[in-house]
Amino acid sequence: MKLRVVMLLLFIVGSFASLSVSAETESTLSDGTESFNLAGYTILGFAVIGWAFFLYLLGWAILQIVKKAKNPYIAKNPVKCK
């Protein structure tokens, strides 16, 4: 499931990058502005995937802490001081 989501995101980023490349080449033929950098958008896509994974892990950890706080742990044999 997760691999499917990552592959889908890579496909979407790649398709947007290729659309921008074709649009940029059309515009550079008319005027001599800066060219499109596909490598930059590829790195940006990987960075977005990395941040999404990090935020997913952070959210999962917060969810686990909240669940554990609702049901505190009670020891079966607590240590008693004399």
PyMOL commands that set and color helices and strands:
alter all, ss='L'
color gray80, all
select helices_A, chain A and resi 2-30+38-70
alter helices_A, ss='H'
color red, helices_A
deselect
rebuild
show_as cartoon
